[in-house]
Amino acid sequence: MKATKSNVRGISLSTIRRMPLYLRTLYTLAGSGQKTVSSSTLAGMLDLDSIVVRKDLAVTGIIGKPRIGFDLHGLIRAIEDVIHLQSFSDAFLIGAGNLGTALLGYYGFEQHGLNIVAAFDVDSEKVGMTIHGKKVFPLERMYELGHRMHILLGILCVPGFVAQDVAELMVDAGIRGIWNFTPAKLKVPDNVIVQREDLSAGLAVLAVKLERMFSEEKAASLVCENTSGEKVEGEERKRNEA
């Protein structure tokens, strides 16, 4: 059963979040010339439970063969269908600074059905530029272009202290989904969805994980040293007793 808009609505958000992980891994396998892949292989490569992977892949409607696995390219197309059904292809990006410029140049978005059609900024030096093939317009034109082009998705990359004001302009322009890359917690109407990407929180989690890993390695090293020391002392005692 191929994924359709009606049955995709029942897929859990956790499954949807894992789909891009599967897709990136499958692209890599396809690039190496592999033709088939098993759910257990994907689970091992992504450090996931194999049961979780099997349930996730089941929503695509693709059925694997025993001892062979899934047709790799068929599985890629099926996952692309699921992800694209979750996407609204055209988007505006607001804030063409360092982060915004990097996102404009990220071609991986196209693989998942996202097409940034224009960028907006208040900096007169950026307005009129073309960055990675995307033209930068003055912010005041977002309302006009948003309604004319029926854009529903906006990517917010402005400084935090202006994020709320710009988000309100995005809503006025008809945007119903805001991908928020700012540290600000936005207040929007109930009919607007905000997905926040907190880079500082991600960095904090990474730092804690590194600290824990180093602590565990240090503790393991101390255990090895103590064990080795006790062994040497024991051998010396035996020699003395002899």
Backbone as a ProteinNet text record, in pm:
[ID]
protein_1_A
[PRIMARY]
MKATKSNVRGISLSTIRRMPLYLRTLYTLAGSGQKTVSSSTLAGMLDLDSIVVRKDLAVTGIIGKPRIGFDLHGLIRAIEDVIHLQSFSDAFLIGAGNLGTALLGYYGFEQHGLNIVAAFDVDSEKVGMTIHGKKVFPLERMYELGHRMHILLGILCVPGFVAQDVAELMVDAGIRGIWNFTPAKLKVPDNVIVQREDLSAGLAVLAVKLERMFSEEKAASLVCENTSGEKVEGEERKRNEA
[TERTIARY]
83.9	0	87.2	75.7	157.2	104.6	196.7	157.5	74.1	-37.1	-123.2	-150.1	-209.5	-235.6	-326.4	-420.2	-513.8	-448.4	-365.8	-307.6	-181.3	-116.8	2.3	-33	-155.1	-195.7	-184.6	-192.6	-186.5	-45.9	55.1	193.1	239.1	305.4	349.8	460.2	470.7	573.8	713.3	727.2	858.6	904.7	809.8	843.6	883.3	807.5	838.9	977.8	1014.9	1147.6	1259.9	1233.8	1338.5	1351.4	1250	1253	1373.1	1407.7	1526.9	1655.3	1662.8	1781.1	1792.5	1679.1	1678.9	1719.1	1662.7	1685.2	1832.2	1896.4	2038.1	2122.5	2090.3	2165.1	2144.1	2020.7	1990.6	2059.9	2066.6	2139	2285.5	2344.3	2484.3	2502.6	2413.3	2421.4	2402.6	2307.8	2283.7	2406.1	2472.2	2591.6	2705.9	2705.5	2810.9	2776.2	2658.9	2620.2	2534.7	2494.5	2413.6	2272.1	2212.4	2081	1969	2003.9	1904.3	1954.9	1861.8	1899.4	1794.8	1838.6	1747.2	1721.3	1611.5	1579.5	1682.8	1736.3	1837.3	1967.4	2000	2119	2101.7	1984.9	1957	1960.6	1903	1900.8	2043	2130.4	2268	2343	2321.3	2391.8	2348.7	2222.5	2168.5	2154.9	2198.8	2191.7	2047.9	1956.4	1815.2	1771.5	1661.8	1605.4	1546.9	1576	1530.5	1378.4	1311	1164.5	1111.2	1174.4	1134.7	1151	1262.9	1289.7	1186.1	1154.5	1055.4	919.2	879.4	750.2	750.6	863.5	873.1	861.9	934.3	935	802.2	727.2	597.2	500.4	515.3	421.3	439.6	552.7	575.6	496.1	452.8	381.2	471.9	603.3	698.8	722.3	719.3	736.7	870.8	950.2	1079.4	1066.6	1170.8	1172.7	1258	1212.4	1289.7	1431.2	1530.6	1672.4	1733.3	1651.8	1702.4	1689.2	1572.6	1548	1464.9	1480.9	1403.7	1482.3	1409.2	1471.1	1511.7	1639.8	1693.5	1629.5	1625.6	1572	1421	1352.3	1209.2	1180.1	1263.7	1246.5	1276.2	1377.5	1408.6	1289.4	1231.6	1116.5	998.1	976.1	862.7	879.2	1001.2	1025.5	1017.4	1067.4	1055.7	908.9	824.4	681.2	622.8	660.4	609.4	653.7	782.9	834.5	774.1	762.5	710.2	563.6	489.3	350.2	340.2	447.7	449.3	500.7	545.1	611.9	522.7	541.9	483.7	602	610.9	736.6	799.9	721.5	780.4	785.3	895	913.5	987.5	966.6	1043.9	1145.7	1262.1	1360.6	1377.5	1364.8	1375.3	1499.1	1591.8	1717.9	1832.3	1894	1998.8	2138	2151.6	2282.9	2362.6	2454.3	2541	2462.6	2371	2292.8	2197.7	2129.2	2037	2106.6	2225	2302	2339.3	2378.3	2413.6	2292.8	2176.6	2056.2	2015.4	2035.2	2004.7	2092.2	2210.8	2302.7	2295.5	2202.7	2193.1	2103.2	2166	2090.5	2014.1	2041.9	1969.5	1820.9	1780.2	1638	1559.9	1619.6	1549	1516	1602.2	1576	1452.1	1415.1	1298.6	1180.4	1184.1	1069.4	1058.1	1162.5	1156.8	1232.4	1164.6	1224.4	1213.6	1326.9	1326.6	1322.9	1213.4	1194.5	1247.3	1260.5	1309	1354.6	1442.3	1488.7	1453.4	1446.7	1411	1505.2	1536.5	1624.4	1599.6	1645.6	1633.6	1765	1871.2	2003.1	2009.2	2027.3	2029	2143	2249.7	2361.1	2327.7	2234.7	2196.2	2080.4	1989.6	1872.4	1917.6	1861.5	1897.3	2002.1	2070	2170.1	2102.5	2176.9	2133.3	2229.3	2177	2258.6	2220	2315.3	2289.6	2166.1	2154	2044.1	1912.5	1910.1	1786.7	1800.5	1704.8	1710.1	1667.1	1734.1	1701.2	1618	1495.9	1402.8	1398.7	1355.4	1334.4	1219.9	1229.4	1130.8	988.6	973.5	838.9	765.4	838	771.5	718.4	747.5	704.7	552.4	481.6	334.3	278.1	323.9	275.7	308.2	434.6	477.1	418	403.5	346.4	205.6	123.1	-15.8	-25.5	63.3	58.7	101.6	202.7	257.5	198.4	113.3	46.9	150.7	251.1	354.1	302.5	317.4	267.5	378.3	502	612	718.2	764	868.4	979.1	1103.1	1220.1	1274.8	1276.3	1310.2	1452.8	1540.2	1681.7	1729.4	1643.5	1677.7	1730.6	1790.3	1831.7	1711.9	1736.6	1628.8	1545	1605.4	1531.3	1428.7	1435.6	1333.8	1248.1	1271.9	1204.4	1052.9	1000.9	856.2	792.4	853.9	798.8	798.2	906	913.5	815.2	799.3	703.5	562.1	528.3	395.5	378.6	485.6	481.2	463.8	526.8	513.3	369.6	308.3	168.3	79.2	103	24.8	40.7	158.3	184.3	121.8	52.3	-16.8	59.3	175	254.7	190	176.2	108.3	203.6	324.6	424.1	555.9	609.9	735.1	841	949.1	1064.7	1157.9	1160.6	1224.3	1366.6	1464.4	1604.8	1657.5	1569.7	1611.3	1592.6	1655.5	1637.4	1505.3	1427	1303.9	1190.1	1108.8	986.8	873.9	822.5	727.6	584.8	510.6	367.2	294.7	221.6	152.9	8.1	-78.9	-217.4	-224.2	-336.5	-353.5	-345.1	-373.7	-372.8	-235.4	-132.1	4.9	91	171.4	256.6	400.5	466.3	607.1	689.6	793.8	890.8	1021.9	1065.4	1184.1	1307.4	1413.3	1542.6	1637.5	1655.6	1737.7	1881.5	1966	2104.3	2183.7	2155.1	2228.3	2195.2	2069.6	2031.2	2102.2	2112.6	2183.8	2329.9	2391.8	2531.5	2548.5	2454.1	2461.6	2453.2	2362.2	2348.3	2477.4	2534.9	2659.3	2771.3	2782.3	2887.5	2872.4	2748.6	2723.7	2759	2720.9	2752.3	2902.7	2975.8	3121.8	3182.1	3132.5	3183.6	3159.3	3040.4	3009.1	3097.9	3120.3	3204.2	3346.4	3402	3537.5	3545.5	3440.2	3437.8	3437.1	3357.4	3352	3486	3550.2	3680.3	3785.2	3779.3	3874.4	3853.9	3725.1	3695.1	3742.4	3722.5	3765.2	3917.2	3984.1	4130.7	4182.3	4116.3	4157.6	4138.1	4028.9	4003.4	4114.5	4153.2	4259.3	4391.6	4421.1	4544.7	4546.1	4432.5	4424.2	4437.3	4370.5	4376.9	4518.9	4583.5	4721.4	4813.4	4793.3	4875.9	4859.2	4735.2	4708.4	4773.7	4775.1	4836.1	4986	5049.6	5194.4	5228.3	5148.2	5173.2	5157.4	5057.6	5035.9	5152.3	5206	5319.7	5442.3	5462	5576.2	5564.5	5442.1	5421.1	5454.5	5414.8	5443	5593.7	5666.9	5809.9	5876.8	5828.8	5885.7	5859.9	5739.5	5705.1	5788.4	5817.6	5900.5	6042.6
-120	0	124.7	205	325	432.2	514.3	622.1	725.5	764.9	869.5	971	1084.1	1189.5	1140.8	1050.4	1005.1	915.4	816.5	725.8	780.4	882.2	941	1018.2	1068.7	1144.7	1062.7	930.5	846	809.9	851	817.7	905.1	844.9	920.2	1018.5	1126.3	1226.7	1169.5	1076.8	1016.4	937.7	870.2	798.2	896	1004.3	1105	1162.9	1186.6	1243.1	1148.3	1017	920.6	900	934	909.1	973.6	1099.1	1156.2	1081.5	1024.1	945.4	822.2	755	638.4	678.7	790.8	832.4	864.3	936.2	968.5	841.8	745.2	619.5	540.9	540.8	468.6	532.7	665.6	734.2	690.2	679.6	638.1	495.8	405.1	266.3	256.8	334.9	333.8	385.2	485.2	540.4	441.4	344.7	242.6	123.9	130	25.3	-84.7	-70.6	-174.8	-174.4	-292.9	-306.9	-335.7	-400.7	-434.8	-395.9	-389.2	-357.7	-417.7	-465.6	-523	-421.6	-439.6	-350.4	-364.2	-485.3	-504.6	-431.4	-424.6	-349.6	-201.3	-147.7	-6.9	19.9	-72	-55.4	-49.7	-137.5	-138.1	-12.5	36	154.5	281.2	284.6	403.7	387.7	272.8	246.1	257	193	190.8	47.1	32.2	-100.5	-151.8	-276.7	-331.3	-335.8	-352.9	-353.9	-216.4	-111	25.5	50.4	5.8	25.6	-47.7	-171.3	-247.7	-179	-128	-59.2	70	142.1	266.2	238.7	138	109.4	52.3	-7.7	-65.4	41	165.1	270.2	309.4	272.7	306.7	217	101.9	7.3	-86.2	-65.4	-151.3	-277.7	-392.9	-520.4	-581	-614.9	-676.9	-828	-887.4	-1031.1	-1099.4	-1214.3	-1286.3	-1315.1	-1291.1	-1316.6	-1227.8	-1142.1	-1051.4	-905.7	-873.3	-737.2	-657.7	-527.7	-437.8	-402	-383	-324.1	-181.6	-151	-25.4	95.9	97.3	213.4	226.3	112.7	117.2	175.6	138.9	191.1	341.1	384.2	527.4	604.7	557.7	627.4	630.7	520.3	513.8	611.4	619.7	712.9	856.3	882.5	1016.1	1055.9	961.1	989	1028.6	955.3	984.8	1123.9	1154.4	1284.2	1397	1377.4	1483.9	1512.5	1409.7	1432.6	1517.8	1520.8	1601.5	1743	1769.2	1894.5	1988	2115.8	2218.1	2276.5	2248.2	2260.4	2398.4	2506	2639.4	2710.5	2781	2848.1	2979.7	3071.2	3194.3	3176.6	3240.8	3246.8	3392.6	3420.2	3557.4	3570.1	3654.8	3673.6	3611.2	3688.3	3634.5	3658.9	3638.4	3649.8	3522.5	3495.2	3377.6	3246.7	3229.9	3106.6	3098	3208.3	3209.3	3177.2	3233.9	3206.9	3059.3	3001.6	2859.1	2772.8	2807.6	2730.3	2747.4	2865.4	2887	2798.6	2766.6	2684.4	2536.5	2496.1	2355	2282.6	2207.9	2141.3	2018.6	1976	1861	1886.8	2014.2	2044.7	1994.4	2007.2	1967.8	1819	1738.7	1595	1564.6	1656.4	1634.6	1722.2	1774.7	1846	1990.9	2049.6	2188.9	2276.5	2379.7	2470.9	2613.5	2670.9	2809.8	2899	2970.5	3046.8	3189.2	3241.4	3377.8	3399.8	3498.4	3538	3684.7	3724.2	3862.2	3911.8	4041.1	4099.6	4250.3	4313.1	4458.3	4528.2	4451.8	4507.2	4550.9	4680.4	4732.9	4673.7	4629.6	4569.8	4429.2	4361.4	4226	4228.9	4326.4	4335	4353.8	4273	4278.1	4176.2	4117.9	4015.1	3883.5	3798	3660.4	3568.3	3493.2	3404.8	3260	3185.6	3044.9	3033.6	3127	3122.3	3179.6	3230.7	3286.1	3438	3512	3657.2	3704.5	3807.6	3865.5	3991.6	3990.7	4102.3	4182.3	4308.3	4384	4322.1	4325.9	4259.5	4308.2	4436.2	4490.4	4428.9	4356.4	4293.2	4153.2	4103.8	3968.9	3955.2	4057.2	4050.1	4031.9	4116.6	4111.4	3977.9	3937	3814.3	3690.1	3694.6	3579.9	3549.2	3653.5	3632.9	3602.7	3662.3	3637.8	3494.4	3444.3	3311.7	3203.1	3242	3147	3061.8	3128.5	3059	3029.7	2904.8	2864.2	2840.5	2825.6	2790.9	2900.4	2938.4	3038.6	2991.4	3021.9	2984.5	3112.4	3116.4	3238.9	3232.2	3323.1	3322.7	3461.5	3537.9	3674.9	3676	3786.8	3795.8	3778.7	3721.4	3689.4	3808	3926.1	4040.2	4095.4	4056.1	4100.5	3984.1	3865.3	3745.1	3754	3801.5	3808.1	3903.8	4021	4117.9	4061.3	3994.8	3938.1	3822.1	3742.2	3631.3	3683.7	3794.9	3853.8	3900	3952.6	3990	3866	3756.9	3631.2	3582.2	3588.3	3546.2	3634.8	3766.5	3859.1	3828.7	3773.1	3740.9	3608.2	3542.1	3417.6	3292.1	3306.4	3188.6	3116.3	2985.6	2905.9	2812.8	2798.9	2716.1	2789.5	2806.8	2880.5	2786	2773.7	2696.8	2796.3	2792.8	2897.8	2859.1	2927.8	2904.7	3010.4	3085.3	3187.7	3134.5	3198.7	3153.8	3199.7	3278.2	3334.8	3232.6	3239.3	3159.9	3244.9	3205.3	3287.9	3269.3	3378.1	3375.6	3397	3294.8	3301.4	3255.6	3285.3	3237	3084.8	3032.7	2887.5	2816.6	2888.2	2823.8	2831.9	2867.9	2873.1	2777.1	2698	2599	2649.5	2633.9	2672	2548.7	2526	2420.8	2489.9	2474.5	2545.6	2457.9	2511.7	2444.1	2521	2471.8	2541.7	2492	2566.5	2524.8	2523.5	2618.5	2624.2	2503.1	2459.4	2340.5	2216.8	2208.5	2096.6	2094.6	2213	2222.1	2180.6	2221.9	2186.6	2035.1	1970.6	1825.1	1757.1	1807	1750.1	1762.4	1879.8	1901.6	1806	1786.7	1696.3	1553	1511.3	1375.7	1353.4	1455	1444	1431.3	1513.2	1509.5	1372.7	1317.4	1185.6	1077.7	1087.9	989.1	992.2	1114.6	1126.7	1077.5	1104.1	1057.3	905.6	842.4	696.7	638	702.2	653.5	666.6	778.1	798.8	695.8	669.3	570.8	431.9	397.5	267.1	255.7	367.4	367.9	346.8	409.3	393.3	250	188	48.3	-41.1	-16.1	-96.1	-77.5	47.3	74.1	6	11.1	-52.3	-203.3	-258.4	-404.1	-447.9	-368.9	-400.7	-389.1	-286.4	-267	-379.2	-422.9	-532.5	-661.6	-682.8	-803.6	-803.9	-687.8	-677.9	-701.4	-639.2	-657	-802.9	-868.7	-1009.3	-1095.9	-1066.6	-1144.6	-1121	-997.1	-966.1	-1039.6	-1047.3	-1117.7	-1264.3	-1322.6	-1464.4	-1489.6	-1399.8	-1417.4	-1404.8	-1309	-1289.9	-1409	-1465.4	-1582	-1703.4	-1712.8	-1824.5	-1811.5
0	0	0	-104.6	-115.7	-21	33.2	124.1	50.8	111.3	55.8	164.4	124.9	222.7	334.5	301.5	403.4	506.6	460.6	560	623.4	561.1	621.4	747.9	756	875.3	1001.8	990.2	1107.9	1151.3	1076.4	1111.1	1226.8	1324.5	1441.5	1404.2	1480.8	1455.6	1476.7	1572	1595.3	1472.9	1406.5	1283.7	1173.5	1159	1057.6	1080.6	1208	1238.2	1198.5	1203.2	1168.4	1017.6	941.4	797.6	727.4	756.2	690.7	725	846.6	883.3	794.4	775	686.6	545.6	500.7	362.8	337.9	429.8	411.7	406.8	493.4	495.5	366.6	317.2	193.4	73.6	71.7	-35.8	-37.1	82.4	92	40.6	79.8	34.4	-116.2	-168.8	-313.3	-388.4	-330.9	-393.2	-400.4	-308.3	-308.6	-397.7	-462.8	-556.1	-497.4	-371.3	-307.3	-364.9	-378.1	-440.3	-340.3	-229.1	-128.9	9.5	104	242.2	334.8	450	549	659.6	729.7	841.1	952.4	970.7	1075.1	1040.4	911.5	868.7	898.4	863.3	892.2	1041.7	1118.4	1264.1	1319.1	1270.1	1317.5	1278.8	1156.9	1109.5	1183.9	1227.5	1292.4	1443.3	1495.7	1639.6	1690	1617.4	1654	1679.2	1752.7	1774.9	1643.5	1608.8	1480.7	1470.7	1585.1	1585	1545.8	1598.5	1564.6	1414.9	1360	1217.7	1133.1	1169.1	1091.6	1094.2	1209.8	1219.1	1137.8	1142.6	1065.3	916	868.3	724.9	678	769.7	732.8	683.1	731.2	690.6	544.7	484.6	344.1	250.5	301.7	218	140.1	151.3	82.1	164.7	99.4	168.9	129.3	230	203.8	183	124.3	101.2	207.4	258.8	360.6	312.6	399.5	375.2	266.6	207.8	104.3	148	203.6	248.4	150.7	154.7	69.8	-55.7	-164.6	-282.2	-244.7	-256	-204.1	-270.7	-401.8	-472	-453.3	-442.9	-416	-278.3	-180.8	-45.4	-41.3	-115.1	-121.9	-175.8	-286.2	-345.8	-250.9	-179	-86.7	29.3	85.3	195.5	146.2	25.6	-33.2	-45.9	-84.9	-96.2	38.6	143.9	277.7	321.3	303.4	346.7	264.8	134.6	49.8	79	120.5	157.7	283.8	362.8	483.2	455.8	331.5	301.2	220.6	240.3	156	81.1	-49.3	-121	-120.4	-131.9	-143.2	-8.4	14.9	143.8	125	218.9	230	341.3	325.7	433.3	473.1	600.8	649.3	736.3	693.9	764	687.5	596.2	509.4	567.2	698.4	762.6	743	836.3	822	819.1	916.1	920.8	802.4	773.4	660.8	529.9	510.5	388.8	379.5	493	494.2	457.4	509.7	478.6	332.8	278.6	136.5	48	95.4	17.6	46.2	133.7	169.8	69.6	-20.4	-126.9	-78	43.2	97.1	113.1	125.3	137.9	16.7	-100.8	-222.3	-223.5	-160.8	-155.2	-73.8	14	99.9	59.3	-62.6	-115.8	-74.6	-16.4	26.9	-72.1	-120.9	-216.8	-163	-122.2	-75.3	-199	-218.2	-341.7	-331.1	-208.9	-192.7	-49.9	-32.7	100.1	122.2	250.2	285.8	394.2	387.5	487.6	492.2	601.4	614.4	583.6	566	537.4	391.1	368.2	231.1	148.4	214.7	141.3	90.8	159	116.1	17.5	33.1	-53.8	-198.4	-286.8	-427.5	-466	-366.2	-394.2	-432.4	-498	-522.9	-449.5	-353.5	-270.5	-299.6	-350.9	-387.5	-476.6	-568.8	-664.6	-614.4	-490.7	-433.5	-417.7	-468.4	-459.5	-320.9	-271.5	-141.8	-164.3	-107	-120.9	9.1	1.5	125.7	204.4	336	421.6	394.9	360	340.6	221.2	135.1	20.7	53.6	173.5	208.3	206.6	253.4	257.5	116.9	25.5	-112.7	-179.1	-170.4	-237.3	-171.4	-40	30.2	-14.8	-27.1	-68.6	-217.8	-297.4	-440.8	-472.9	-400.9	-429.8	-341	-246	-154.1	-78.6	-22.8	53.5	194.5	237	368.4	471	425.1	514.8	514.4	634.4	646.2	739	703.8	783.9	846.9	978.9	1051.5	1104.1	1053.4	1091	1132.7	1195.4	1235.3	1378.5	1423.7	1564.5	1658.2	1774	1866.6	1909.6	1922.8	1976.6	1878.3	1749.4	1652.8	1604.4	1656.8	1606.7	1618.2	1732	1750.5	1650.3	1630.3	1534.8	1393.5	1354.9	1220.4	1206	1310.7	1306.2	1281.9	1342.8	1320.7	1176.4	1117	975.1	887	925.9	851.4	854.8	971.1	984.4	898.1	899.8	817.5	668.9	631.8	491	449.5	542.6	510.6	545.9	609.5	646.6	764.4	750.9	853.9	929.3	881.5	948.7	956.4	1077.5	1096.8	1150.7	1076.5	1121.3	1189.4	1320.7	1400.4	1439.7	1379.4	1412.6	1508.6	1571	1666.8	1809.1	1909	2047.3	2107.9	2035	2089.1	2091.1	2194.2	2201.3	2145	2030.3	1957	2005.2	2004.7	2032.2	1900.2	1858.2	1729.4	1746.9	1650.1	1658	1659.6	1704.2	1715.8	1581	1472.5	1340.7	1272.9	1349.2	1297.8	1379.2	1311.4	1376.6	1377.9	1492	1505.1	1539.4	1461.7	1491.9	1527.2	1651.3	1697.4	1689.7	1631.8	1627.6	1718.8	1839.7	1938.6	1928.2	1856.6	1835.2	1965	2054.5	2181.1	2267.8	2263	2339.7	2285.1	2152.8	2092.4	2132.8	2136	2177.1	2323.1	2408.1	2549.8	2568.5	2494.2	2503	2456.9	2346.6	2296.7	2399.9	2465	2564.2	2682.6	2728.9	2841.8	2803.7	2682.5	2638.1	2630.5	2581	2574.5	2714.4	2806.8	2943.7	3006.7	2986.4	3041.6	2980.1	2848.2	2781.4	2835.7	2851.4	2903.8	3048.1	3126.8	3265.2	3271.9	3184.1	3180.9	3137.5	3036.9	2991	3100.6	3175.4	3283.9	3394	3427.4	3531	3488.8	3361.1	3311.3	3314.9	3283	3286.4	3427.6	3527.1	3666.5	3713.8	3669.4	3707.2	3652.4	3525.2	3463.8	3537	3574.9	3647.5	3782.7	3853.8	3985.6	3974.8	3873.1	3853.3	3821.5	3734.9	3698.1	3819.2	3902.8	4021.8	4121.2	4141.8	4234.4	4185.9	4053.1	3997.7	4022.9	4001.6	4023.9	4170.4	4260.4	4403.4	4444.1	4386.9	4418.9	4375.5	4256.7	4208.5	4295.2	4341.2	4427.7	4561	4615	4742.8	4727.8	4614.7	4591.5	4585.4	4518.2	4508	4644.4	4724.6	4859.4	4949.1	4938	5019.4	4979.5	4848.9	4803	4852.2
[MASK]
++++++++++++++++++++++++++++++++++++++++++++++++++++++++++++++++++++++++++++++++++++++++++++++++++++++++++++++++++++++++++++++++++++++++++++++++++++++++++++++++++++++++++++++++++++++++++++++++++++++++++++++++++++++++++++++++++++++++++++++++++

